[in-house]
């Protein structure tokens, strides 16, 4: 059996652990083995930090140019390593 679970990693760097277990029915009766997961969230690399800071600065400049914050805008995105 194969299944996929989307996981959102924490923003703060560190080691995170957890487990999942399949469940069935309205009573959520657990069955099967537990599936353990270890996540290592690392600090962004220096170059990536520079890109993130640049994007943040671009956003601030866009807000400063507009009178209100209810206007939409687009900036260039940075491709992640996912």
Buried (B, 14 or more C-beta within 10 A) or exposed (E): EEEEEEEEEEEEEEEEEEEEEBEEEEEEEEEEEEEEEEEEEEEEEEEEEEBEEEBEEEEEEBEEEEEEEEEEEEEEEEEEEE
